Amino acid sequence: MKLSVLVPSSLVREAEDQREATRKLGYVARAAAVFRANELVVFPDEDGENKWGGEFVETVLRYAATPPYLRKEVWGKRDELRYAGILPPVLVASTTADDSDESPALREGIVTEVGPDDRVRVNCGMQHPISLFVPPGMDLTEGERVAVRISSREPVRARIVDEPLPGFDVSRMDLTEALGRPDAGVRIATSRYGEPLSVPTLGDLTARITDVGGMTVVFGSPGRGLPDMLGMSPEDVADVEPSVGPGFDLWLNTIPRQGSEVVRTEEAMFASLASLTLTE
């Protein structure tokens, strides 16, 4: 099942400084990892941005999603990453398998050198880059990221595989474009003005998500929810048809007994995805 999570470029609009903005984005990345999101998409909300906009948000989220053993090589030093040291570890399961685990671990690697005889050197978190064969039909270049299956560390036994990389992808995309993709699944807008999530509603929705093979869940930012971004009133949300607006299938209130005036985006992500990823 594919899970796409969309957050606005105004995500850190209320952060007092860059350190707090970085910390907030760290918890957004944690939520994406905990609930096995396939991608985290940043959509533009320029009217709601403050000091840190879409480029900053995307950069910090990309850094958080990069395995620790690749961060120095991929990112170097950047001003946006000044406080990257306070990011909580994402710890994607398939990249942190115990060395004693008998099942082959899938790791992300980066090609450091392209050599002769269909071999490349890959940095995948071992002590040194390792030389691996390039699978037939795969054309690799220096700096490209690849999936590596490691079956043994001593002696080293590993191979490049044509499989999705562990963790989640981070990108920037227009909201309408993201919702219009054929693999978007059930397109859910989260809002306190949406239909309250209940046990019966969740049962029907889970079956629907399973039938179409996934979902796209869209969140607003603190003090500027999705209706405000789209120029809609609370009444519009209650009366809206699925074909109206950027293309949502439903508006859902995933915290129907909200006790705080404002729910932060990272809080809404944990609360919403915990319910929406339940199995039957």
KOLKOLKE-66970 format. One record per residue: residue number from 1; residue in three letters; y, x, z of N, C-alpha, C, CB in turn. Coordinates in steps of 0.02 Angstrom, whole numbers. Glycine has a CB too. Layout:
N
NUM	ALA	Y	X	Z	Y	X	Z	Y	X	Z	Y	X	Z
...
END
This chain:
280
1	MET	-60	42	0	0	0	0	62	44	0	0	-48	61
2	LYS	108	31	-45	169	70	-50	222	41	-4	194	73	-123
3	LEU	256	84	33	311	64	76	373	103	57	293	75	151
4	SER	423	68	33	488	98	17	539	73	68	511	80	-56
5	VAL	577	119	97	628	103	147	695	122	118	614	138	215
6	LEU	742	75	118	809	88	90	861	84	146	826	37	35
7	VAL	904	135	149	957	138	198	1023	154	162	943	192	253
8	PRO	1080	131	189	1144	141	155	1174	210	167	1193	88	177
9	SER	1218	230	122	1252	295	130	1300	293	190	1290	312	66
10	SER	1315	233	216	1359	226	274	1319	227	339	1399	161	269
11	LEU	1259	252	337	1212	251	393	1241	282	456	1148	286	373
12	VAL	1281	335	449	1307	371	508	1382	358	517	1293	446	502
13	ARG	1405	301	495	1477	287	495	1507	287	564	1490	220	462
14	GLU	1468	273	616	1496	268	684	1482	331	726	1468	208	719
15	ALA	1452	381	696	1439	443	732	1504	479	748	1392	490	692
16	GLU	1510	503	810	1572	535	831	1581	604	802	1574	539	907
17	ASP	1527	639	788	1532	707	760	1470	721	718	1541	760	816
18	GLN	1469	779	686	1414	796	642	1349	804	680	1429	860	604
19	ARG	1353	828	741	1293	836	782	1259	769	794	1310	870	849
20	GLU	1299	719	812	1271	652	825	1246	621	761	1325	607	858
21	ALA	1281	632	705	1259	606	641	1191	636	622	1311	621	586
22	THR	1182	700	634	1119	734	618	1063	706	662	1126	809	628
23	ARG	1077	697	726	1026	670	771	1003	601	749	1053	668	843
24	LYS	1051	559	729	1035	491	707	989	493	646	1100	452	692
25	LEU	1005	536	599	964	541	539	894	567	554	999	586	487
26	GLY	889	608	606	824	632	627	778	575	648	831	681	683
27	TYR	805	526	683	764	470	705	748	422	647	800	431	761
28	VAL	792	420	597	776	381	537	717	413	501	838	378	490
29	ALA	718	480	496	662	515	464	598	506	505	678	590	457
30	ARG	604	507	571	545	496	614	514	428	601	565	503	688
31	ALA	556	377	596	530	309	583	493	306	516	587	257	584
32	ALA	521	339	465	489	339	400	421	373	403	533	375	349
33	ALA	416	427	443	353	463	449	302	424	491	364	532	480
34	VAL	325	395	546	279	359	591	244	302	555	318	332	652
35	PHE	281	267	513	253	208	480	230	222	408	303	152	480
36	ARG	222	287	392	193	309	329	231	282	268	121	287	325
37	ALA	297	285	271	336	266	212	322	315	156	412	265	229
38	ASN	320	290	95	311	333	37	376	363	14	279	294	-20
39	GLU	430	326	26	496	351	5	551	323	49	509	335	-68
40	LEU	604	362	54	663	342	91	721	348	41	674	387	155
41	VAL	750	292	23	802	290	-29	870	277	4	786	237	-82
42	VAL	919	317	-14	988	307	10	1027	272	-46	1022	376	29
43	PHE	1051	211	-32	1090	175	-82	1164	177	-64	1065	102	-89
44	PRO	1209	175	-113	1280	184	-100	1313	125	-64	1316	196	-164
45	ASP	1353	142	-14	1397	94	20	1462	132	36	1364	65	87
46	GLU	1497	150	-17	1556	193	-10	1610	161	32	1583	210	-78
47	ASP	1617	94	29	1668	60	69	1655	66	144	1672	-13	49
48	GLY	1592	76	163	1575	81	233	1570	151	260	1512	46	246
49	GLU	1574	201	215	1567	270	237	1627	292	279	1559	316	177
50	ASN	1614	341	322	1668	371	360	1675	443	337	1654	366	437
51	LYS	1663	490	382	1670	561	364	1610	588	327	1682	602	426
52	TRP	1550	562	343	1489	587	313	1458	533	269	1438	610	368
53	GLY	1454	548	204	1431	498	156	1362	513	130	1478	493	100
54	GLY	1349	489	68	1283	490	40	1254	560	31	1284	457	-25
55	GLU	1294	608	10	1268	675	-1	1244	706	64	1321	720	-33
56	PHE	1284	697	118	1264	723	184	1200	689	208	1321	713	235
57	VAL	1198	623	203	1140	585	226	1077	607	188	1152	509	216
58	GLU	1082	612	122	1024	632	82	1001	702	100	1040	627	8
59	THR	1049	749	107	1031	818	121	994	825	187	1094	862	122
60	VAL	1019	793	240	988	799	305	919	766	305	1032	768	360
61	LEU	913	709	272	848	675	269	798	716	228	856	605	238
62	ARG	820	746	173	776	789	134	752	848	176	811	814	70
63	TYR	798	878	213	780	935	255	729	914	308	843	964	290
64	ALA	741	857	339	694	832	390	625	820	362	721	768	422
65	ALA	622	798	298	558	783	266	522	845	240	568	734	210
66	THR	557	902	239	527	965	215	486	997	271	583	1014	191
67	PRO	424	1017	257	384	1050	309	421	1110	338	316	1073	280
68	PRO	416	1122	403	452	1177	436	441	1245	404	433	1181	508
69	TYR	380	1258	379	365	1324	351	398	1335	283	290	1332	345
70	LEU	428	1283	253	461	1289	189	537	1284	194	435	1237	141
71	ARG	563	1265	251	634	1249	256	680	1308	240	649	1224	325
72	LYS	664	1366	267	707	1424	255	710	1441	181	683	1484	295
73	GLU	652	1440	148	650	1458	77	683	1405	34	578	1468	55
74	VAL	674	1342	51	701	1288	9	775	1279	20	664	1223	23
75	TRP	799	1283	82	866	1262	98	915	1319	113	864	1217	156
76	GLY	891	1375	139	938	1428	156	987	1403	209	975	1453	94
77	LYS	1051	1421	201	1103	1398	248	1152	1353	211	1140	1459	279
78	ARG	1163	1294	240	1211	1246	212	1251	1215	268	1174	1191	170
79	ASP	1313	1199	254	1357	1171	306	1330	1104	331	1427	1162	279
80	GLU	1300	1065	286	1273	999	307	1218	1006	359	1247	961	247
81	LEU	1187	1066	360	1129	1077	404	1148	1118	466	1073	1112	366
82	ARG	1211	1117	484	1235	1157	540	1198	1141	605	1310	1146	550
83	TYR	1181	1077	614	1147	1056	675	1075	1035	663	1185	998	707
84	ALA	1045	1063	611	976	1045	594	927	1062	649	955	1080	530
85	GLY	945	1108	693	901	1127	747	887	1072	797	929	1185	783
86	ILE	928	1020	799	917	966	847	875	909	817	984	938	871
87	LEU	856	915	753	815	863	723	747	859	757	806	875	647
88	PRO	725	800	776	658	794	805	606	809	751	646	723	835
89	PRO	550	841	769	499	856	718	470	793	688	444	899	749
90	VAL	461	794	622	432	737	587	356	736	597	449	739	512
91	LEU	325	795	592	253	802	605	211	754	563	239	790	679
92	VAL	219	758	497	177	718	453	104	738	464	197	727	378
93	ALA	61	689	476	-8	702	497	-45	749	451	-46	638	502
94	SER	-39	740	386	-79	780	340	-55	852	333	-80	748	272
95	THR	2	868	362	27	937	359	19	972	425	99	938	337
96	THR	-9	938	476	-14	969	541	-85	963	569	35	936	589
97	ALA	-133	960	524	-203	955	546	-222	1015	587	-250	948	486
98	ASP	-261	1005	639	-285	1059	681	-328	1106	640	-325	1031	742
99	ASP	-320	1171	653	-358	1220	615	-434	1211	622	-339	1290	636
100	SER	-455	1179	677	-526	1169	689	-553	1107	653	-539	1163	763
101	ASP	-508	1068	624	-528	1007	589	-571	1027	528	-465	966	566
102	GLU	-629	996	523	-675	1015	469	-654	986	402	-745	992	486
103	SER	-614	933	402	-592	904	338	-536	946	309	-570	831	348
104	PRO	-536	954	241	-484	994	209	-415	965	222	-497	998	134
105	ALA	-367	1006	240	-299	984	253	-258	985	189	-266	1028	308
106	LEU	-220	933	178	-174	930	121	-106	954	143	-171	858	91
107	ARG	-80	1005	111	-15	1034	129	30	1037	69	-24	1104	161
108	GLU	95	1036	84	144	1047	31	157	1121	25	210	1008	46
109	GLY	160	1145	-37	175	1215	-49	230	1222	-100	113	1253	-72
110	ILE	257	1282	-105	309	1295	-155	289	1357	-195	379	1304	-122
111	VAL	294	1352	-261	274	1407	-305	327	1462	-299	266	1383	-379
112	THR	305	1522	-279	352	1579	-271	349	1626	-330	337	1617	-207
113	GLU	295	1624	-368	288	1670	-425	236	1642	-474	267	1741	-401
114	VAL	252	1645	-537	205	1625	-590	176	1688	-621	241	1581	-645
115	GLY	110	1696	-617	78	1756	-641	35	1743	-703	36	1786	-588
116	PRO	-2	1794	-724	-45	1786	-783	-110	1751	-765	-60	1855	-814
117	ASP	-150	1738	-817	-217	1709	-808	-216	1643	-770	-261	1759	-771
118	ASP	-165	1602	-783	-161	1535	-753	-163	1538	-677	-218	1491	-778
119	ARG	-129	1587	-648	-125	1592	-575	-52	1591	-553	-160	1656	-549
120	VAL	-40	1564	-494	27	1565	-464	20	1584	-391	62	1495	-471
121	ARG	74	1610	-363	76	1623	-291	113	1565	-258	110	1692	-275
122	VAL	84	1541	-203	110	1481	-171	120	1493	-96	62	1421	-182
123	ASN	179	1475	-72	193	1476	0	175	1407	27	268	1494	16
124	CYS	122	1404	67	100	1340	95	89	1346	171	36	1315	60
125	GLY	126	1391	203	123	1396	275	71	1445	301	108	1330	303
126	MET	39	1482	257	-5	1535	280	37	1596	298	-58	1552	224
127	GLN	6	1649	320	44	1708	340	82	1737	281	-3	1760	369
128	HIS	52	1734	221	85	1759	161	72	1708	105	59	1830	141
129	PRO	113	1709	52	97	1668	-6	29	1686	-33	150	1677	-61
130	ILE	-8	1637	-58	-76	1648	-81	-80	1636	-157	-126	1603	-44
131	SER	-126	1672	-189	-135	1666	-261	-186	1611	-275	-158	1733	-292
132	LEU	-167	1563	-318	-210	1506	-333	-212	1492	-408	-186	1443	-296
133	PHE	-268	1465	-431	-274	1444	-500	-233	1380	-512	-347	1433	-519
134	VAL	-203	1376	-571	-168	1315	-591	-219	1268	-623	-109	1331	-640
135	PRO	-226	1206	-599	-274	1159	-628	-260	1146	-702	-274	1093	-589
136	PRO	-311	1134	-741	-301	1119	-813	-253	1060	-822	-369	1103	-846
137	GLY	-209	1068	-870	-161	1015	-885	-99	1015	-842	-194	950	-878
138	MET	-95	1060	-793	-37	1064	-749	5	1125	-767	-58	1066	-674
139	ASP	69	1115	-780	115	1169	-798	164	1180	-741	152	1154	-865
140	LEU	159	1236	-706	200	1247	-646	253	1300	-659	156	1268	-588
141	THR	310	1292	-626	365	1340	-631	384	1364	-562	426	1308	-667
142	GLU	418	1420	-559	440	1447	-494	486	1398	-459	475	1515	-504
143	GLY	475	1388	-395	515	1342	-356	488	1271	-353	583	1340	-382
144	GLU	437	1257	-393	408	1189	-395	364	1176	-334	368	1179	-460
145	ARG	366	1115	-309	325	1096	-252	257	1069	-276	361	1044	-208
146	VAL	205	1088	-240	138	1068	-260	98	1047	-198	101	1125	-297
147	ALA	45	1009	-209	0	990	-155	-59	1039	-154	-26	916	-164
148	VAL	-75	1065	-95	-127	1115	-88	-178	1090	-37	-98	1184	-66
149	ARG	-242	1092	-55	-295	1074	-8	-324	1139	20	-350	1031	-42
150	ILE	-320	1146	86	-345	1206	120	-410	1187	157	-292	1234	170
151	SER	-465	1217	136	-529	1203	167	-549	1255	219	-583	1197	115
152	SER	-517	1314	215	-532	1367	263	-473	1416	266	-598	1404	244
153	ARG	-459	1440	327	-406	1489	335	-433	1560	338	-366	1474	398
154	GLU	-491	1569	366	-522	1635	370	-596	1630	351	-514	1665	442
155	PRO	-614	1650	292	-570	1674	238	-531	1616	207	-612	1710	183
156	VAL	-478	1633	172	-436	1581	142	-471	1549	83	-368	1611	120
157	ARG	-479	1484	88	-505	1444	32	-458	1385	22	-579	1420	46
158	ALA	-425	1385	-36	-376	1333	-50	-372	1321	-125	-306	1352	-21
159	ARG	-346	1263	-144	-338	1248	-215	-280	1200	-224	-403	1218	-245
160	ILE	-247	1206	-280	-193	1160	-299	-225	1096	-324	-145	1191	-352
161	VAL	-201	1039	-302	-229	975	-323	-174	930	-350	-265	940	-264
162	ASP	-192	888	-397	-146	841	-427	-146	777	-386	-163	826	-501
163	GLU	-115	780	-328	-113	723	-282	-41	715	-256	-162	733	-223
164	PRO	-24	655	-233	43	646	-203	53	694	-144	53	573	-179
165	LEU	113	720	-138	128	765	-82	127	728	-16	196	799	-93
166	PRO	110	762	38	110	729	103	181	706	122	83	776	158
167	GLY	185	657	166	250	635	191	284	587	143	295	695	202
168	PHE	351	588	143	389	541	103	441	577	61	422	488	148
169	ASP	458	546	4	511	572	-39	578	543	-17	498	554	-114
170	VAL	631	581	-30	699	558	-15	739	561	-80	733	602	41
171	SER	775	507	-95	816	505	-155	876	460	-145	774	482	-216
172	ARG	922	463	-193	979	417	-193	974	372	-255	1047	455	-192
173	MET	986	308	-245	978	260	-300	1019	198	-286	903	242	-309
174	ASP	1044	168	-339	1080	105	-332	1033	51	-306	1111	84	-400
175	LEU	1060	7	-264	1018	-44	-232	984	-89	-283	1060	-86	-184
176	THR	1021	-112	-332	992	-157	-382	937	-122	-421	1047	-182	-431
177	GLU	948	-59	-437	897	-21	-473	833	-13	-432	924	48	-492
178	ALA	841	2	-368	783	12	-324	743	-53	-317	805	37	-255
179	LEU	777	-109	-311	743	-173	-303	712	-198	-368	791	-224	-277
180	GLY	737	-173	-425	714	-196	-489	653	-159	-516	768	-191	-538
181	ARG	629	-109	-480	571	-71	-504	508	-114	-501	561	-7	-461
182	PRO	462	-104	-549	402	-147	-551	356	-138	-492	364	-132	-614
183	ASP	361	-81	-456	317	-70	-398	353	-81	-332	288	0	-400
184	ALA	408	-121	-334	447	-132	-272	409	-175	-222	513	-166	-289
185	GLY	360	-214	-244	323	-258	-199	366	-315	-173	295	-217	-141
186	VAL	352	-337	-112	393	-389	-81	458	-358	-58	355	-424	-21
187	ARG	515	-385	-80	581	-355	-67	614	-391	-9	626	-358	-131
188	ILE	618	-355	48	641	-386	110	708	-359	132	589	-374	166
189	ALA	756	-403	142	821	-384	169	821	-400	244	880	-422	132
190	THR	838	-353	286	840	-364	358	910	-383	380	815	-302	396
191	SER	915	-436	420	980	-459	444	969	-507	503	1020	-494	387
192	ARG	1015	-506	550	1010	-552	607	1020	-624	584	1061	-534	660
193	TYR	1045	-633	523	1057	-701	496	998	-725	453	1121	-702	456
194	GLY	947	-685	446	890	-704	406	842	-750	442	853	-643	382
195	GLU	786	-766	410	735	-808	440	703	-771	499	682	-829	388
196	PRO	701	-800	559	671	-766	616	597	-751	604	679	-808	679
197	LEU	577	-691	620	507	-672	612	466	-702	668	500	-595	610
198	SER	412	-737	651	368	-767	700	296	-749	683	377	-845	701
199	VAL	250	-766	728	179	-750	716	154	-784	652	137	-772	776
200	PRO	166	-849	642	143	-880	579	176	-849	518	157	-955	581
201	THR	242	-836	522	277	-806	465	248	-738	449	351	-801	481
202	LEU	235	-699	501	209	-631	490	140	-633	457	205	-593	557
203	GLY	98	-681	477	32	-687	447	36	-700	372	-8	-741	481
204	ASP	79	-748	353	87	-763	282	117	-705	245	131	-826	274
205	LEU	166	-672	276	200	-616	242	153	-557	233	261	-595	282
206	THR	112	-542	284	65	-487	279	17	-497	221	25	-478	344
207	ALA	-8	-558	214	-53	-573	158	-18	-565	91	-81	-645	165
208	ARG	44	-585	89	83	-579	27	94	-506	9	150	-616	33
209	ILE	111	-466	59	123	-394	47	59	-361	23	148	-360	111
210	THR	3	-379	53	-61	-351	33	-78	-370	-39	-117	-375	80
211	ASP	-64	-432	-58	-80	-456	-125	-43	-417	-179	-64	-530	-131
212	VAL	21	-401	-166	61	-366	-217	59	-290	-209	133	-390	-214
213	GLY	28	-265	-156	18	-194	-149	75	-155	-118	4	-165	-213
214	GLY	120	-189	-82	173	-151	-49	235	-191	-37	189	-91	-88
215	MET	286	-156	-11	349	-190	4	407	-140	3	346	-224	72
216	THR	466	-167	-7	528	-129	-2	570	-161	53	567	-126	-71
217	VAL	587	-123	105	624	-149	162	692	-117	163	585	-137	229
218	VAL	745	-158	165	813	-134	160	851	-147	225	849	-167	100
219	PHE	886	-95	249	923	-99	311	998	-88	299	897	-48	362
220	GLY	1038	-116	344	1110	-105	341	1129	-48	388	1148	-169	360
221	SER	1194	-44	404	1217	7	450	1251	-26	510	1266	56	414
222	PRO	1261	10	565	1291	-19	625	1360	-48	610	1296	33	681
223	GLY	1371	-110	630	1436	-142	620	1449	-162	549	1489	-96	642
224	ARG	1402	-149	504	1411	-168	434	1343	-183	405	1448	-111	392
225	GLY	1321	-244	416	1255	-264	393	1253	-277	318	1232	-324	430
226	LEU	1194	-293	294	1186	-305	223	1229	-362	196	1114	-320	208
227	PRO	1236	-419	232	1279	-472	205	1351	-447	193	1280	-531	252
228	ASP	1377	-408	241	1445	-382	234	1449	-336	174	1466	-344	297
229	MET	1400	-293	164	1400	-247	107	1400	-285	40	1340	-201	110
230	LEU	1365	-341	39	1358	-379	-23	1409	-436	-30	1289	-408	-27
231	GLY	1457	-439	17	1508	-491	13	1482	-560	26	1540	-489	-54
232	MET	1432	-566	70	1401	-630	86	1417	-651	157	1325	-627	75
233	SER	1421	-716	169	1432	-742	236	1364	-759	267	1477	-805	235
234	PRO	1361	-768	334	1298	-789	365	1269	-853	334	1309	-800	440
235	GLU	1313	-898	314	1290	-960	282	1258	-945	214	1348	-1009	274
236	ASP	1286	-897	179	1258	-878	114	1187	-852	122	1302	-824	80
237	VAL	1175	-814	176	1109	-786	187	1058	-842	198	1109	-738	247
238	ALA	1078	-892	237	1032	-947	252	1016	-989	191	1063	-991	306
239	ASP	1064	-994	144	1055	-1037	87	1034	-1000	23	1117	-1075	74
240	VAL	1031	-934	26	1023	-895	-35	954	-906	-66	1033	-821	-21
241	GLU	954	-907	-132	891	-910	-170	870	-838	-186	900	-952	-236
242	PRO	805	-826	-193	782	-758	-206	814	-726	-266	708	-759	-215
243	SER	833	-765	-317	861	-736	-378	935	-718	-370	852	-785	-436
244	VAL	966	-738	-315	1037	-725	-304	1046	-657	-273	1068	-780	-260
245	GLY	1099	-622	-292	1113	-556	-263	1075	-502	-300	1096	-556	-189
246	PRO	1061	-447	-266	1030	-390	-299	955	-398	-312	1041	-329	-259
247	GLY	924	-451	-287	854	-463	-302	807	-461	-244	833	-413	-350
248	PHE	827	-487	-185	781	-491	-128	734	-551	-136	821	-496	-62
249	ASP	675	-545	-107	629	-601	-104	641	-644	-42	557	-577	-106
250	LEU	664	-612	11	680	-650	72	725	-609	118	616	-670	110
251	TRP	764	-645	159	805	-616	212	768	-628	277	878	-646	213
252	LEU	757	-575	316	715	-581	375	750	-552	437	648	-545	363
253	ASN	748	-591	490	773	-567	556	712	-542	594	810	-625	596
254	THR	703	-476	595	644	-447	626	651	-437	701	629	-380	593
255	ILE	710	-450	728	721	-447	801	753	-514	822	767	-386	821
256	PRO	714	-568	821	742	-635	831	772	-646	900	690	-686	819
257	ARG	752	-606	950	779	-614	1018	824	-554	1035	722	-620	1070
258	GLN	864	-536	987	909	-478	994	954	-486	1055	951	-469	931
259	GLY	951	-437	1100	990	-442	1161	1053	-400	1160	949	-421	1218
260	SER	1059	-354	1112	1118	-312	1106	1160	-338	1048	1099	-238	1096
261	GLU	1225	-331	1055	1270	-356	1002	1257	-320	936	1343	-348	1023
262	VAL	1243	-255	940	1230	-216	879	1164	-178	888	1288	-166	866
263	VAL	1120	-184	838	1059	-145	837	1069	-88	788	997	-190	816
264	ARG	1059	-26	811	1068	32	768	1014	32	714	1066	97	810
265	THR	1030	63	658	984	63	602	916	93	620	1013	101	544
266	GLU	917	150	655	853	181	673	813	137	721	866	250	706
267	GLU	847	99	765	813	52	809	783	-5	768	861	25	862
268	ALA	822	-30	720	798	-85	678	737	-62	636	854	-109	632
269	MET	737	0	615	681	25	576	617	25	617	696	96	551
270	PHE	620	51	678	559	52	720	536	-18	736	573	91	786
271	ALA	583	-63	753	564	-131	771	535	-169	711	624	-168	800
272	SER	567	-161	654	546	-198	594	481	-173	565	601	-195	542
273	LEU	476	-108	556	416	-80	524	355	-86	569	428	-8	506
274	ALA	364	-87	635	307	-97	680	274	-165	667	330	-91	753
275	SER	314	-215	652	286	-281	638	261	-286	566	338	-335	651
276	LEU	300	-262	520	285	-273	449	225	-232	425	345	-256	407
277	THR	206	-180	461	148	-140	440	84	-158	477	163	-67	451
278	LEU	87	-212	517	26	-234	550	-25	-256	498	42	-291	599
279	THR	-88	-247	514	-141	-269	469	-172	-334	495	-195	-215	460
280	GLU	-206	-369	451	-235	-433	469	-295	-422	516	-257	-472	407
END
